[in-house]
């Protein structure tokens, strides 16, 4: 009964908040009408800039930090870590970021940890990966909490081995 009452209360206040927030209403309607939030334009522009680059160095090292803001055609970032890294830091940046994921995933499956710490590690890595695909994580201020938890877990594992 308490759960149902809590959900009904949250739904009521959430709906009222939605109705009173004109920006949110307009944003949701524009996404529904356009079938995207402008990301298709951003993705196409950034990928074309990288693929059609005049220099092999730009393919390998990218166009520099923050270049997506100027190259997207909308003044926005890529809204996708992988495309952001590809444009800013090229294949080298994407390779390094991928190496971080592979290392973190391998660490999550090591038997040197208790099962609860392995589950926590895999959960954090999964959230991190999902966020990189649909949003931005490496430039987000909220990623600090994931980083602190990963550092704690890795540091805890090393201290228990020694």
Backbone as a printed PyTorch tensor [residue, N CA C, xyz], in Angstrom:
tensor([[[  0.8250,  -1.1880,   0.0000],
         [  0.0000,   0.0000,   0.0000],
         [  0.8760,   1.2610,   0.0000]],

        [[  1.9540,   1.2250,   0.8130],
         [  2.8350,   2.3860,   0.8700],
         [  3.5480,   2.6030,  -0.4640]],

        [[  3.9550,   1.5330,  -1.0990],
         [  4.6470,   1.6370,  -2.3800],
         [  3.7070,   2.2140,  -3.4410]],

        [[  2.4830,   1.7100,  -3.5050],
         [  1.5130,   2.2030,  -4.4760],
         [  1.2060,   3.6760,  -4.2080]],

        [[  1.0440,   4.0320,  -2.9550],
         [  0.7820,   5.4270,  -2.5980],
         [  1.9790,   6.3090,  -2.9590]],

        [[  3.1830,   5.8060,  -2.7230],
         [  4.3920,   6.5560,  -3.0710],
         [  4.5210,   6.7640,  -4.5710]],

        [[  4.2520,   5.7240,  -5.3510],
         [  4.3200,   5.8380,  -6.8040],
         [  3.2680,   6.7990,  -7.3220]],

        [[  2.0510,   6.7170,  -6.7820],
         [  0.9740,   7.6200,  -7.2060],
         [  1.3350,   9.0660,  -6.8700]],

        [[  1.9170,   9.2970,  -5.7120],
         [  2.3140,  10.6500,  -5.3120],
         [  3.4060,  11.1890,  -6.2340]],

        [[  4.4070,  10.3640,  -6.4990],
         [  5.4730,  10.7750,  -7.4080],
         [  4.9370,  11.0610,  -8.8060]],

        [[  4.0360,  10.2320,  -9.2880],
         [  3.4470,  10.4350, -10.6100],
         [  2.6700,  11.7470, -10.6490]],

        [[  1.9030,  12.0290,  -9.6150],
         [  1.1180,  13.2580,  -9.5480],
         [  2.0220,  14.4860,  -9.5840]],

        [[  3.0410,  14.5210,  -8.7050],
         [  3.9370,  15.6680,  -8.6570],
         [  4.7870,  15.7680,  -9.9180]],

        [[  5.2060,  14.6410, -10.4650],
         [  5.9650,  14.6380, -11.7120],
         [  5.1680,  15.1950, -12.8680]],

        [[  3.9010,  14.8060, -12.9760],
         [  3.0390,  15.2980, -14.0410],
         [  2.7930,  16.7990, -13.8910]],

        [[  2.5620,  17.2480, -12.6670],
         [  2.3660,  18.6840, -12.4270],
         [  3.6290,  19.4800, -12.7660]],

        [[  4.7820,  18.9510, -12.4110],
         [  6.0410,  19.6150, -12.7360],
         [  6.2010,  19.7120, -14.2470]],

        [[  5.8910,  18.6390, -14.9390],
         [  5.9870,  18.6210, -16.4010],
         [  5.0610,  19.6720, -17.0170]],

        [[  3.8380,  19.7610, -16.5330],
         [  2.8660,  20.7040, -17.0850],
         [  3.2670,  22.1610, -16.8400]],

        [[  3.9170,  22.4470, -15.7270],
         [  4.2980,  23.8150, -15.3910],
         [  5.6060,  24.2450, -16.0520]],

        [[  6.4130,  23.3220, -16.5300],
         [  7.7130,  23.6310, -17.1010],
         [  7.5980,  23.7160, -18.6220]],

        [[  7.4240,  24.9340, -19.1360],
         [  7.2200,  25.1340, -20.5730],
         [  8.4160,  24.6770, -21.3910]],

        [[  9.6270,  24.9160, -20.8950],
         [ 10.8240,  24.4930, -21.6240],
         [ 10.8250,  22.9810, -21.8080]],

        [[ 10.5050,  22.2510, -20.7450],
         [ 10.4790,  20.7950, -20.8170],
         [  9.4030,  20.3190, -21.7980]],

        [[  8.2400,  20.9310, -21.7570],
         [  7.1530,  20.5570, -22.6740],
         [  7.5830,  20.7950, -24.1170]],

        [[  8.1670,  21.9580, -24.4050],
         [  8.6080,  22.2710, -25.7580],
         [  9.7260,  21.3410, -26.2080]],

        [[ 10.6310,  21.0130, -25.2980],
         [ 11.7530,  20.1230, -25.6340],
         [ 11.2550,  18.7290, -25.9840]],

        [[ 10.3530,  18.1910, -25.1930],
         [  9.7900,  16.8650, -25.4550],
         [  9.0260,  16.8680, -26.7770]],

        [[  8.2610,  17.9370, -27.0400],
         [  7.5140,  18.0130, -28.2960],
         [  8.4460,  18.1220, -29.4930]],

        [[  9.5230,  18.8800, -29.3740],
         [ 10.4510,  19.0210, -30.4980],
         [ 11.1690,  17.7060, -30.7730]],

        [[ 11.4850,  16.9640, -29.7270],
         [ 12.1190,  15.6620, -29.9200],
         [ 11.1520,  14.7160, -30.6120]],

        [[  9.8930,  14.7340, -30.2010],
         [  8.8970,  13.8480, -30.8030],
         [  8.6270,  14.2120, -32.2600]],

        [[  8.5970,  15.5060, -32.5690],
         [  8.3090,  15.9410, -33.9340],
         [  9.4830,  15.6930, -34.8730]],

        [[ 10.6950,  15.9490, -34.4120],
         [ 11.8760,  15.8130, -35.2610],
         [ 12.4370,  14.4000, -35.2620]],

        [[ 11.9800,  13.5660, -34.3820],
         [ 12.4750,  12.2010, -34.2230],
         [ 13.9310,  12.1760, -33.7600]],

        [[ 14.4240,  13.2900, -33.2470],
         [ 15.7480,  13.3430, -32.6440],
         [ 15.8830,  14.6720, -31.9230]],

        [[ 16.9890,  14.8550, -31.2750],
         [ 17.2250,  16.1300, -30.5970],
         [ 18.3570,  16.8840, -31.2760]],

        [[ 18.4800,  16.7220, -32.5770],
         [ 19.5540,  17.3580, -33.3210],
         [ 20.8170,  16.5330, -33.3540]],

        [[ 20.7930,  15.4040, -32.6930],
         [ 21.9780,  14.5630, -32.6410],
         [ 22.3290,  13.9760, -34.0020]],

        [[ 21.3150,  13.7040, -34.8130],
         [ 21.6170,  13.1490, -36.1290],
         [ 22.4590,  14.1360, -36.9440]],

        [[ 22.1760,  15.4220, -36.8390],
         [ 22.9670,  16.4450, -37.5350],
         [ 24.3700,  16.5170, -36.9580]],

        [[ 24.4540,  16.5200, -35.6280],
         [ 25.7570,  16.5780, -34.9600],
         [ 26.5940,  15.3680, -35.3350]],

        [[ 26.0110,  14.1600, -35.2470],
         [ 26.7430,  12.9390, -35.5600],
         [ 27.2440,  12.9560, -36.9930]],

        [[ 26.3640,  13.3220, -37.9280],
         [ 26.7440,  13.3340, -39.3470],
         [ 27.8600,  14.3420, -39.6050]],

        [[ 27.7200,  15.5400, -39.0530],
         [ 28.7390,  16.5710, -39.2690],
         [ 30.0890,  16.1560, -38.7090]],

        [[ 30.1060,  15.6640, -37.4830],
         [ 31.3760,  15.3120, -36.8500],
         [ 32.0350,  14.1220, -37.5250]],

        [[ 31.2470,  13.1160, -37.8730],
         [ 31.8370,  11.9520, -38.5160],
         [ 32.3740,  12.3270, -39.9000]],

        [[ 31.6370,  13.1560, -40.6350],
         [ 32.1100,  13.5910, -41.9530],
         [ 33.3790,  14.4280, -41.8540]],

        [[ 33.4620,  15.2750, -40.8510],
         [ 34.6740,  16.0740, -40.6570],
         [ 35.8570,  15.1590, -40.3980]],

        [[ 35.6690,  14.1420, -39.5660],
         [ 36.7790,  13.2490, -39.2530],
         [ 37.1600,  12.3820, -40.4540]],

        [[ 36.1750,  11.7810, -41.1190],
         [ 36.4510,  10.8960, -42.2560],
         [ 37.0710,  11.6650, -43.4200]],

        [[ 36.5700,  12.8430, -43.6800],
         [ 37.0450,  13.6310, -44.8240],
         [ 38.1860,  14.5680, -44.4570]],

        [[ 38.8830,  14.2550, -43.4030],
         [ 39.9880,  15.1010, -42.9560],
         [ 41.0890,  15.1210, -44.0160]],

        [[ 41.7080,  16.2800, -44.1810],
         [ 42.7760,  16.4350, -45.1720],
         [ 44.0870,  15.8130, -44.7280]],

        [[ 44.2340,  15.6060, -43.4490],
         [ 45.5100,  15.1550, -42.9100],
         [ 45.3720,  13.8040, -42.2180]],

        [[ 46.3710,  12.9500, -42.4460],
         [ 46.4100,  11.6750, -41.7470],
         [ 46.5900,  11.9020, -40.2460]],

        [[ 47.2770,  12.9700, -39.8850],
         [ 47.4690,  13.2930, -38.4660],
         [ 46.1320,  13.5720, -37.7740]],

        [[ 45.1920,  14.2110, -38.4910],
         [ 43.8680,  14.4490, -37.9050],
         [ 43.1090,  13.1420, -37.7170]],

        [[ 43.2860,  12.1990, -38.6240],
         [ 42.6530,  10.8850, -38.4490],
         [ 43.2310,  10.1850, -37.2280]],

        [[ 44.5140,  10.2880, -37.0570],
         [ 45.1900,   9.5850, -35.9670],
         [ 45.0670,  10.3190, -34.6340]],

        [[ 45.2520,  11.6470, -34.6340],
         [ 45.2750,  12.4160, -33.3900],
         [ 44.0810,  13.3370, -33.1910]],

        [[ 43.1990,  13.4490, -34.1680],
         [ 42.0090,  14.2750, -34.0410],
         [ 42.2690,  15.7420, -34.3060]],

        [[ 41.2880,  16.5520, -33.9870],
         [ 41.3390,  17.9830, -34.2630],
         [ 41.6110,  18.8180, -33.0240]],

        [[ 41.7900,  18.2050, -31.8710],
         [ 42.1010,  18.9440, -30.6510],
         [ 40.9340,  18.9750, -29.6800]],

        [[ 41.2570,  19.1490, -28.4100],
         [ 40.2480,  19.1390, -27.3590],
         [ 39.2180,  20.2410, -27.5840]],

        [[ 37.9430,  19.8700, -27.4880],
         [ 36.8580,  20.8270, -27.6190],
         [ 36.5270,  21.2050, -29.0470]],

        [[ 37.1480,  20.5700, -30.0110],
         [ 36.8950,  20.9390, -31.4050],
         [ 35.4880,  20.5640, -31.8600]],

        [[ 34.8290,  19.6700, -31.1550],
         [ 33.4710,  19.2820, -31.5540],
         [ 32.5070,  20.4560, -31.4750]],

        [[ 32.7470,  21.3710, -30.5720],
         [ 31.8760,  22.5430, -30.4390],
         [ 31.8970,  23.3640, -31.7310]],

        [[ 33.0690,  23.4630, -32.3500],
         [ 33.2020,  24.2510, -33.5760],
         [ 32.8500,  23.4560, -34.8260]],

        [[ 33.0430,  22.1490, -34.7810],
         [ 32.8650,  21.3210, -35.9770],
         [ 31.4800,  20.6920, -36.0950]],

        [[ 30.6800,  20.7340, -35.0390],
         [ 29.3830,  20.0520, -35.0610],
         [ 28.3480,  20.7460, -35.9260]],

        [[ 28.5340,  22.0150, -36.1590],
         [ 27.5630,  22.7740, -36.9380],
         [ 26.4270,  23.3290, -36.0990]],

        [[ 26.3640,  22.9350, -34.8290],
         [ 25.3060,  23.4020, -33.9410],
         [ 25.8610,  24.1340, -32.7240]],

        [[ 27.1690,  24.0930, -32.5290],
         [ 27.7780,  24.7050, -31.3590],
         [ 27.7040,  23.8250, -30.1290]],

        [[ 27.3440,  22.5530, -30.3230],
         [ 27.2280,  21.6110, -29.2060],
         [ 28.3090,  20.5460, -29.2740]],

        [[ 28.4610,  19.8500, -28.1720],
         [ 29.3530,  18.6880, -28.1460],
         [ 28.6580,  17.5090, -28.8210]],

        [[ 29.3480,  16.3950, -28.9170],
         [ 28.8650,  15.2550, -29.6960],
         [ 27.7360,  14.4820, -29.0310]],

        [[ 27.5690,  14.5660, -27.7340],
         [ 26.5830,  13.7780, -26.9950],
         [ 26.8610,  12.2820, -27.1170]],

        [[ 28.0950,  11.9340, -27.3480],
         [ 28.5130,  10.5470, -27.4540],
         [ 30.0270,  10.5620, -27.2520]],

        [[ 30.4970,   9.8970, -26.1970],
         [ 31.9280,   9.9220, -25.8900],
         [ 32.7810,   9.4280, -27.0390]],

        [[ 32.3390,   8.3880, -27.7040],
         [ 33.1520,   7.7620, -28.7460],
         [ 33.3470,   8.7020, -29.9300]],

        [[ 32.2800,   9.3570, -30.3560],
         [ 32.3810,  10.3160, -31.4510],
         [ 33.1320,  11.5660, -31.0120]],

        [[ 32.9300,  11.9660, -29.7850],
         [ 33.6620,  13.1130, -29.2310],
         [ 35.1590,  12.8220, -29.2230]],

        [[ 35.5310,  11.6430, -28.7510],
         [ 36.9460,  11.2710, -28.7210],
         [ 37.5200,  11.1150, -30.1210]],

        [[ 36.7470,  10.5350, -31.0210],
         [ 37.2090,  10.3550, -32.3900],
         [ 37.4920,  11.7050, -33.0440]],

        [[ 36.6070,  12.6610, -32.8450],
         [ 36.8010,  13.9830, -33.4330],
         [ 37.9250,  14.7460, -32.7420]],

        [[ 37.9470,  14.7260, -31.4240],
         [ 38.9390,  15.5050, -30.6780],
         [ 40.3270,  14.8740, -30.6730]],

        [[ 40.3900,  13.5440, -30.4760],
         [ 41.6750,  12.8780, -30.2640],
         [ 41.9630,  11.7560, -31.2540]],

        [[ 41.1010,  11.5700, -32.2400],
         [ 41.3480,  10.6070, -33.3010],
         [ 41.3320,   9.1590, -32.8350]],

        [[ 41.9230,   8.3220, -33.6690],
         [ 41.9660,   6.8890, -33.3610],
         [ 42.7600,   6.6010, -32.0940]],

        [[ 43.7570,   7.4050, -31.8220],
         [ 44.5500,   7.2200, -30.6060],
         [ 43.6920,   7.4080, -29.3580]],

        [[ 42.8890,   8.4410, -29.3240],
         [ 42.0190,   8.7000, -28.1750],
         [ 40.9880,   7.6060, -27.9760]],

        [[ 40.3810,   7.1310, -29.0740],
         [ 39.3990,   6.0560, -28.9820],
         [ 40.0700,   4.7750, -28.4950]],

        [[ 41.2860,   4.5030, -28.9680],
         [ 42.0120,   3.2960, -28.5490],
         [ 42.3360,   3.3230, -27.0550]],

        [[ 42.7560,   4.4630, -26.5670],
         [ 43.0710,   4.5870, -25.1350],
         [ 41.8120,   4.4090, -24.2910]],

        [[ 40.7190,   5.0190, -24.7080],
         [ 39.4540,   4.9050, -23.9690],
         [ 38.9570,   3.4640, -23.9820]],

        [[ 39.0740,   2.7990, -25.1160],
         [ 38.6840,   1.3990, -25.2110],
         [ 39.5540,   0.5300, -24.3100]],

        [[ 40.8260,   0.8460, -24.2220],
         [ 41.7400,   0.1110, -23.3390],
         [ 41.3090,   0.2460, -21.8790]],

        [[ 40.8280,   1.4320, -21.4960],
         [ 40.3160,   1.6150, -20.1320],
         [ 39.1500,   0.6690, -19.8480]],

        [[ 38.2310,   0.5540, -20.8080],
         [ 37.0790,  -0.3340, -20.6300],
         [ 37.4980,  -1.7950, -20.5510]],

        [[ 38.3940,  -2.1990, -21.4170],
         [ 38.8530,  -3.5900, -21.4150],
         [ 39.5530,  -3.9050, -20.0920]],

        [[ 40.3980,  -2.9990, -19.6250],
         [ 41.1020,  -3.2110, -18.3510],
         [ 40.1370,  -3.2800, -17.1780]],

        [[ 39.1620,  -2.3880, -17.1470],
         [ 38.1900,  -2.3820, -16.0530],
         [ 37.3260,  -3.6420, -16.0780]],

        [[ 36.9660,  -4.1010, -17.2660],
         [ 36.1570,  -5.3220, -17.3730],
         [ 36.9640,  -6.5390, -16.9390]],

        [[ 38.2190,  -6.6210, -17.3380],
         [ 39.0820,  -7.7290, -16.8980],
         [ 39.2250,  -7.7220, -15.3770]],

        [[ 39.4130,  -6.5370, -14.8130],
         [ 39.5640,  -6.4270, -13.3580],
         [ 38.3070,  -6.8840, -12.6340]],

        [[ 37.1490,  -6.6440, -13.2220],
         [ 35.8900,  -7.0340, -12.5830],
         [ 35.7450,  -8.5490, -12.5130]],

        [[ 36.3970,  -9.2670, -13.3990],
         [ 36.2550, -10.7230, -13.4230],
         [ 37.4070, -11.4540, -12.7430]],

        [[ 38.3060, -10.7330, -12.0950],
         [ 39.3950, -11.3830, -11.3800],
         [ 38.8770, -12.0060, -10.0930]],

        [[ 39.3680, -13.1680,  -9.7780],
         [ 38.8990, -13.9000,  -8.6010],
         [ 39.5370, -13.4190,  -7.3020]],

        [[ 40.3660, -12.3940,  -7.3740],
         [ 41.0290, -11.9000,  -6.1700],
         [ 40.0990, -11.0590,  -5.3020]],

        [[ 38.9440, -10.7120,  -5.8160],
         [ 37.9750,  -9.9170,  -5.0760],
         [ 36.8230, -10.7880,  -4.6090]],

        [[ 36.1130, -10.2970,  -3.6080],
         [ 34.8680, -10.9360,  -3.2100],
         [ 33.8280, -10.6930,  -4.2960]],

        [[ 32.8110, -11.5250,  -4.3110],
         [ 31.7850, -11.4200,  -5.3510],
         [ 31.0620, -10.0770,  -5.3000]],

        [[ 30.8500,  -9.5290,  -4.0980],
         [ 30.1470,  -8.2450,  -4.0180],
         [ 30.9500,  -7.1110,  -4.6500]],

        [[ 32.2630,  -7.1400,  -4.4960],
         [ 33.0870,  -6.1030,  -5.1190],
         [ 33.1740,  -6.2890,  -6.6270]],

        [[ 33.1740,  -7.5250,  -7.0900],
         [ 33.1760,  -7.7670,  -8.5440],
         [ 31.8630,  -7.2980,  -9.1620]],

        [[ 30.7620,  -7.5510,  -8.4870],
         [ 29.4550,  -7.0970,  -8.9960],
         [ 29.4070,  -5.5710,  -9.0290]],

        [[ 29.9070,  -4.9270,  -7.9730],
         [ 29.9420,  -3.4670,  -7.9280],
         [ 30.8140,  -2.9140,  -9.0510]],

        [[ 31.9550,  -3.5180,  -9.2640],
         [ 32.8570,  -3.0760, -10.3300],
         [ 32.1840,  -3.2140, -11.6980]],

        [[ 31.5470,  -4.3450, -11.9480],
         [ 30.8970,  -4.5570, -13.2380],
         [ 29.7070,  -3.6130, -13.4150]],

        [[ 29.0010,  -3.3180, -12.3360],
         [ 27.8850,  -2.3770, -12.4010],
         [ 28.3770,  -0.9810, -12.7770]],

        [[ 29.4410,  -0.5360, -12.1420],
         [ 29.9910,   0.7840, -12.4360],
         [ 30.4800,   0.8520, -13.8760]],

        [[ 31.1710,  -0.1920, -14.3330],
         [ 31.6680,  -0.2020, -15.7100],
         [ 30.5030,  -0.2340, -16.7020]],

        [[ 29.4480,  -0.9820, -16.3840],
         [ 28.2760,  -1.0360, -17.2710],
         [ 27.5890,   0.3240, -17.3730]],

        [[ 27.4130,   0.9870, -16.2410],
         [ 26.8060,   2.3270, -16.2440],
         [ 27.6820,   3.2880, -17.0470]],

        [[ 28.9710,   3.1980, -16.8220],
         [ 29.9220,   4.0480, -17.5270],
         [ 29.8160,   3.8300, -19.0370]],

        [[ 29.8200,   2.5660, -19.4640],
         [ 29.7550,   2.2710, -20.8950],
         [ 28.4310,   2.7380, -21.4990]],

        [[ 27.3220,   2.4510, -20.8280],
         [ 26.0230,   2.8660, -21.3540],
         [ 25.9590,   4.3850, -21.4990]],

        [[ 26.4950,   5.0910, -20.5150],
         [ 26.4900,   6.5480, -20.5600],
         [ 27.3240,   7.0720, -21.7240]],

        [[ 28.4260,   6.4020, -22.0460],
         [ 29.2700,   6.8660, -23.1520],
         [ 28.5620,   6.7600, -24.4890]],

        [[ 27.6320,   5.8280, -24.6060],
         [ 26.9450,   5.6090, -25.8740],
         [ 25.8020,   6.6050, -26.0640]],

        [[ 25.0310,   6.8710, -25.0270],
         [ 23.8360,   7.7070, -25.1680],
         [ 24.0340,   9.1470, -24.6940]],

        [[ 25.1380,   9.4170, -24.0460],
         [ 25.3740,  10.7500, -23.5100],
         [ 26.8720,  10.9690, -23.4490]],

        [[ 27.3120,  11.7710, -22.5030],
         [ 28.7360,  12.0240, -22.3450],
         [ 29.1350,  11.6960, -20.9180]],

        [[ 30.2730,  11.0350, -20.7710],
         [ 30.7270,  10.6660, -19.4510],
         [ 32.0940,  11.2640, -19.1360]],

        [[ 33.0070,  11.2340, -20.0860],
         [ 34.3730,  11.6370, -19.7330],
         [ 34.5040,  13.1390, -19.4890]],

        [[ 33.6040,  13.9590, -19.9880],
         [ 33.6400,  15.3890, -19.6870],
         [ 32.5670,  15.8060, -18.6890]],

        [[ 31.8150,  14.8460, -18.1820],
         [ 30.7380,  15.1390, -17.2470],
         [ 31.2820,  15.3030, -15.8320]],

        [[ 30.7350,  16.2500, -15.1100],
         [ 31.1510,  16.4310, -13.7180],
         [ 30.6290,  15.3040, -12.8320]],

        [[ 29.5680,  14.6350, -13.2550],
         [ 29.0160,  13.5420, -12.4540],
         [ 29.8640,  12.2770, -12.5120]],

        [[ 30.7630,  12.1770, -13.4580],
         [ 31.5750,  10.9660, -13.5760],
         [ 32.5950,  10.8460, -12.4470]],

        [[ 32.7810,  11.8950, -11.6750],
         [ 33.7370,  11.8510, -10.5750],
         [ 33.3460,  10.7960,  -9.5410]],

        [[ 32.0510,  10.5820,  -9.3530],
         [ 31.6030,   9.5940,  -8.3700],
         [ 31.9580,   8.1840,  -8.8270]],

        [[ 31.7940,   7.9180, -10.1040],
         [ 32.1890,   6.6120, -10.6380],
         [ 33.7010,   6.4330, -10.5190]],

        [[ 34.4360,   7.4760, -10.8100],
         [ 35.8920,   7.4080, -10.7460],
         [ 36.3630,   7.1460,  -9.3190]],

        [[ 35.7420,   7.7900,  -8.3680],
         [ 36.1130,   7.5740,  -6.9580],
         [ 35.8290,   6.1340,  -6.5490]],

        [[ 34.6720,   5.6060,  -6.9610],
         [ 34.3400,   4.2130,  -6.6150],
         [ 35.2960,   3.2240,  -7.2840]],

        [[ 35.6300,   3.4650,  -8.5430],
         [ 36.5850,   2.5860,  -9.2300],
         [ 37.9520,   2.6460,  -8.5590]],

        [[ 38.4010,   3.8410,  -8.1950],
         [ 39.6940,   3.9840,  -7.5220],
         [ 39.6850,   3.2610,  -6.1770]],

        [[ 38.6030,   3.3700,  -5.4510],
         [ 38.4900,   2.6760,  -4.1670],
         [ 38.5600,   1.1660,  -4.3580]],

        [[ 37.7980,   0.6700,  -5.3160],
         [ 37.7780,  -0.7720,  -5.5590],
         [ 39.1440,  -1.2860,  -5.9910]],

        [[ 39.7720,  -0.5940,  -6.8990],
         [ 41.0880,  -1.0320,  -7.3810],
         [ 42.1250,  -0.9040,  -6.2690]],

        [[ 42.0700,   0.1780,  -5.5220],
         [ 42.9970,   0.3490,  -4.4060],
         [ 42.7830,  -0.6870,  -3.3200]],

        [[ 41.5540,  -1.0530,  -3.0690],
         [ 41.2370,  -2.0630,  -2.0740],
         [ 41.7610,  -3.4300,  -2.5040]],

        [[ 41.6410,  -3.7260,  -3.7720],
         [ 42.1220,  -4.9900,  -4.2740],
         [ 43.6250,  -5.0870,  -4.1520]],

        [[ 44.3320,  -4.0210,  -4.5090],
         [ 45.7970,  -4.0480,  -4.4420],
         [ 46.2910,  -4.1660,  -3.0040]],

        [[ 45.5990,  -3.5150,  -2.0700],
         [ 46.0500,  -3.5880,  -0.6830],
         [ 45.7730,  -4.9670,  -0.0920]],

        [[ 44.7210,  -5.6650,  -0.5860],
         [ 44.4380,  -6.9880,  -0.0460],
         [ 45.3620,  -8.0500,  -0.6380]],

        [[ 45.9900,  -7.7720,  -1.8000],
         [ 46.9090,  -8.7380,  -2.4110],
         [ 48.2680,  -8.6700,  -1.7350]],

        [[ 48.7050,  -7.4690,  -1.3940],
         [ 50.0640,  -7.2760,  -0.8530],
         [ 50.2550,  -7.8870,   0.4850]]])
